[in-house]
Each structure stands twice: as C-alpha cells, then as structure tokens.
Amino acid sequence: MKKILIVEDHMDIRKLLKMTLEFDDFEIHEAATGDAGWALARELQPDIVLLDVMMPGTLNGLDVCRRIKSDPGMRHTKVVMLTARVQSDDRAAGFVAGADDYLMKPFSTLQVLETIYRMEAAL
C-alpha cells in the first residue's frame, strides 16, 4: 500500500484530496503546516507528497520539498506541488526545489488522480 502525505493548510482542500484518494489502496496522512508536513514526512517516509506552496509556519512548501529531496531516506518520494501560484517563475521555483510535478489550483480531482497514478508508476 502506497503512503500519501497531504500537506495543505486549507482543511476543505485536504478533505477533498482525502476523499478522492480514499477509494483506492492508499494509506493517507495529512498535515496543515509545512513544519508538521516535514515532521510527518521524516517519520512516515511517504511514497508521494501532495504539497501546497504557501502555508503558515516557518517552512513553506518549497522548503519542505527541498528537505524531502535532500534526505537520502526519501530519495524515492515523489513531490507534487499544489498551488495557486501560477506564474512561470513560480513553476520554475517548484521544479528547482525538486518537485516532480506541479498542479495549479483550482485543480480537478481527475487531474490529481492521473498525477498520482503517473507518480506511482514511476516508483
């Protein structure tokens, strides 16, 4: 069973993502801040992280992504950025931080599932 960590400060978006994914064979975990997301990522070593960019706390999504990608124990972890920041510079910053994909809000649940399945196939 693949582990997915959702790191998103908006509860309604976390709930939508969880409801979308819970019909499949995934172990789903959630965090509401970058700091909590990083702590859970270290503990769980998830296969896929769905990660918002702009969050409260000391770590934003780009910080968390960089930490995940630089941790040897999480080399296999795929990171999908979920954000309303849609400028080309924002996308570039996500990929420079190590993101494997970048979905812009608002996104469809179908987009999320397609991205998850593509990431899962690459694991």
C-alpha positions as CSV (number, residue, x, y, z in Angstrom):
1,M,0.0,0.0,0.0
2,K,1.5,3.4,-1.1
3,K,1.7,6.1,1.5
4,I,0.5,9.6,0.5
5,L,1.1,12.7,2.6
6,I,-1.2,15.7,2.0
7,V,0.4,18.9,3.3
8,E,-2.2,21.7,2.8
9,D,-3.3,24.5,5.2
10,H,-6.9,24.6,3.9
11,M,-9.0,21.9,5.6
12,D,-11.6,21.8,2.7
13,I,-8.8,21.1,0.1
14,R,-7.3,18.4,2.4
15,K,-10.7,16.8,2.8
16,L,-11.4,16.9,-1.0
17,L,-8.0,15.2,-1.6
18,K,-8.5,12.6,1.1
19,M,-12.0,11.8,-0.2
20,T,-10.6,11.5,-3.8
21,L,-7.8,9.1,-2.7
22,E,-9.5,7.0,-0.1
23,F,-11.4,4.9,-2.7
24,D,-8.1,3.5,-3.8
25,D,-5.5,1.4,-2.0
26,F,-3.6,4.3,-0.4
27,E,-2.5,5.0,3.2
28,I,-3.3,8.7,3.6
29,H,-1.8,11.1,6.1
30,E,-2.4,14.8,6.5
31,A,-0.6,17.9,7.8
32,A,-1.8,21.5,8.0
33,T,1.6,23.3,8.0
34,G,4.9,23.0,6.4
35,D,6.5,22.3,9.7
36,A,4.1,19.4,10.5
37,G,4.4,18.1,7.0
38,W,8.2,17.9,7.2
39,A,7.9,16.1,10.6
40,L,5.4,13.6,9.2
41,A,7.5,13.1,6.0
42,R,10.6,12.2,8.1
43,E,8.5,9.8,10.3
44,L,6.5,8.2,7.5
45,Q,8.8,8.3,4.5
46,P,5.8,8.6,2.2
47,D,5.8,7.5,-1.4
48,I,4.0,10.6,-2.6
49,V,3.6,14.1,-1.1
50,L,0.9,16.5,-2.3
51,L,2.3,19.8,-1.1
52,D,0.9,23.3,-1.0
53,V,3.4,26.1,-1.6
54,M,2.0,28.9,0.6
55,M,1.4,27.7,4.2
56,P,1.7,29.1,7.7
57,G,4.7,28.3,9.9
58,T,8.4,28.6,9.4
59,L,8.5,26.2,6.4
60,N,6.7,26.8,3.2
61,G,6.1,24.1,0.6
62,L,9.3,24.9,-1.3
63,D,11.3,24.5,1.9
64,V,9.6,21.1,2.6
65,C,10.2,19.9,-0.9
66,R,13.9,20.8,-0.8
67,R,14.3,19.0,2.5
68,I,12.5,15.9,1.2
69,K,14.6,15.8,-1.9
70,S,17.9,16.2,0.0
71,D,17.1,13.5,2.5
72,P,18.7,10.2,1.4
73,G,16.0,8.2,3.1
74,M,13.3,9.8,0.9
75,R,15.1,9.6,-2.4
76,H,12.1,7.6,-3.8
77,T,9.5,10.1,-2.6
78,K,7.6,11.9,-5.3
79,V,6.5,15.5,-4.6
80,V,3.6,17.1,-6.4
81,M,3.2,20.9,-5.7
82,L,-0.4,22.1,-5.4
83,T,-0.6,25.9,-5.6
84,A,-2.5,29.0,-6.8
85,R,0.9,30.5,-7.7
86,V,0.7,30.1,-11.5
87,Q,3.4,32.4,-12.9
88,S,6.2,30.7,-14.8
89,D,8.7,31.9,-12.2
90,D,6.6,30.1,-9.5
91,R,6.6,26.8,-11.5
92,A,10.3,27.1,-12.1
93,A,10.9,27.6,-8.4
94,G,8.9,24.5,-7.7
95,F,11.0,22.4,-10.1
96,V,14.3,23.9,-8.8
97,A,13.2,22.8,-5.3
98,G,12.9,19.3,-6.7
99,A,9.1,18.9,-7.4
100,D,8.2,16.0,-9.6
101,D,5.1,17.7,-10.8
102,Y,3.1,21.0,-10.3
103,L,-0.7,21.3,-10.3
104,M,-2.3,24.7,-10.2
105,K,-5.4,25.5,-8.1
106,P,-8.1,25.1,-8.9
107,F,-7.4,21.5,-10.0
108,S,-9.8,18.7,-10.8
109,T,-9.8,15.5,-8.8
110,L,-9.2,13.7,-12.1
111,Q,-6.0,15.7,-12.6
112,V,-4.9,14.7,-9.1
113,L,-5.6,11.0,-9.7
114,E,-3.9,11.0,-13.1
115,T,-0.8,12.6,-11.5
116,I,-0.8,10.2,-8.6
117,Y,-1.1,7.2,-10.9
118,R,1.8,8.5,-13.0
119,M,3.9,9.1,-10.0
120,E,3.0,5.7,-8.6
121,A,4.1,4.0,-11.8
122,A,7.5,5.8,-11.6
123,L,8.2,4.4,-8.1
